[in-house]
Amino acid sequence: MGACRLPAGLVVALAIGLSLTACGGDNDPSAEPPTTAPPEAADTRPSSATEAKFPPDFVQQVDPICKKAQTQVDKLVATEVRDPERLKALANVYRDTATELEGLKAPEQNRIAYGRFTDAFRDGEDLFERLEAEVGRGDSSAYQRVTSILDEVNTDVESLATDYGFQECASG
């Protein structure tokens, strides 16, 4: 007789409460690993052989423009670049070259590839403008990056030129 008796309703309520808390879980999706992979880097290589094959007459229009740009860049970097005017001149060479190349009408099947190629010159323009701005803000150490930026831009241009058959552009 000393047994403790709980009302039946309380026992049922406790049983239901315990079962619900045992089944619950954290529904916060931030604790879960992502279900999709991050995007992969864009491939700048031609997606087809047709895209990479430029007609010889078009190549003959592109190559002299590249040759002229390379001659101008070589003159500007013949000695160490230590003034903002030469940085601006380098940016202008890449800008003018991109503009001149963009003025050519690329064959329809080569439009995307040619856009990548002219974008490499626009990237050169942008990088040298940024460097010029850093120098303008008083960061003279920016001059130390001229060679590496030049190498980066030339590598991009030469790589694409090789893929697309622009011999003068690829010879750097």
N, C-alpha and C positions, 0 to 999 in steps of 0.2 A: 503495500500500500504505500508507500512513499514515492511511487512513480509519478513523474511529472507528465501531465497530459497537455498537449497543445491543441488548440482548436484546429479542426481539419482544414479550414480555409487558410489559416496561417501557414500550415505545412505545405499546402499546394502552392501558395504564393512564394514561399521561400524556394521551393523546388524549381518553379518557373524562373525566378530571378537568378538562381545559380546557373541554370542551364543557358540562359540568355547571355550572361557575362562570360561563360566559358566558350560560347560560339563566336563572340564578337572578335573583331580584329581591327587593325589600324588600316583605314581606307585612304590614307594620305598617299597620293601618287608620287609625291616628291621623294619618298623613301624608297621607291621602286627604281630599278635600273631603267634607263630609257628603252623604249621598244623599237626605236629607229636608230640607225647608225648616222653619225654626222656626215654631211655631204663630203664627197671626195673632191680633191683639188681638180680644177678644170684642166683638161688636157689640151695643150695648144698645138698639138700635132695634127696634121690633116686627117680627117676622118675617112677619106677615101683616096685612091690613087688619082682619080679624076680631079679632086680638089687640089692636090699637090702639083699636078702637071699644068704649068702655065704655058700658053702658046709662045713659040720662039720670038714672034714679033713683039709681044708684050714684054718679054724678058729684055729685049733690046731697048725698050723704053725705060725700064726700071734701072738697069745696071748703070747707065751714065749718071743718074741722079745719086745713086749710092756712092759712086766713085768721087763725084764732086763733094759730097758731104764728108767723106773720109779724108779727102785732101784738106778741107777746111778745118776739121777736128785736129788733124795731125799738126797743122800750123799753130793752132791755139795751144796745144799741149807740148810743143817742141821743147819748151822750158817749163819749169815748175810753175803751176798756176797759183799766184798769190795775190790776185786782185779781183774784186767783184765784177769788173767790166769783162774780164775773160770768162767768168762763170756765166754772165748774162749772154755773152757771145756764143758759148757752148749751147746754152738753152735755145738760143735763136737758130743755130744750125740745125738742131734736131726738130724744132718747130717748122722751120722753112722746108726742110726735107719732107716731113710728114705732110705738109700742105701741098707740096709739089707732087708727091706720090699719090695723095688722095685725089688730085686733079686728073689722074689717069683713070680711064674707065676700064676697070678689071672685067675680064670675062665673067659672065653670070655664074658659071660653075666654080669660079675661084673667089667669089666675093667675100665669103667668110674668112677664108685663109688670108686673102689680101688685107682684110680688116685687121687681122692679128698682126700682120707684118707692119702696117702703118702705125698700129697702136704701140709697137715696140719703140718707134721714134717718138711718139707722144710721151711715152714713159720716160725717155731720155730727157725730153724737154722739162717734164715735171720734176724729175730728180735734180736737175741742175738749177731750176728755179728755187726749189726748196733749199738747196745748198747756198745759193745766193742770199736768200732771206735769212738763213742762219748767220752768215757773215755780216749781213746788214744789222743784225741784232747784237753784234759784237763778239760772236763766237768764231774767233780766228782758227780754232782747232778744226773747223769744218773743212778747211783746205786739205787736211790730211786724208779726207775721204774722196777727193777728186779721182784718184787713180782707181780705187775700188768701184766707184760708181761708173766710171768710163768702162772698166772691164765688164761690169754687170750688163750695161746697155749693149756694148759691142757683142758680148756673148749671146744675148737674146737675139739681136739682129742677125748675126752670122748663123746662128742655129736655124732660124726660120728661113733665112736666105738659102741655106744649104738644102733644106727640105723642099723649097719651092723652085730651086734651079736658078736663082739669081746669082750668077758666078761672081760678078764684081762686088756684090754686097757681101758675099760669103768669104771673100778673100781678105777682108779687113785690112 
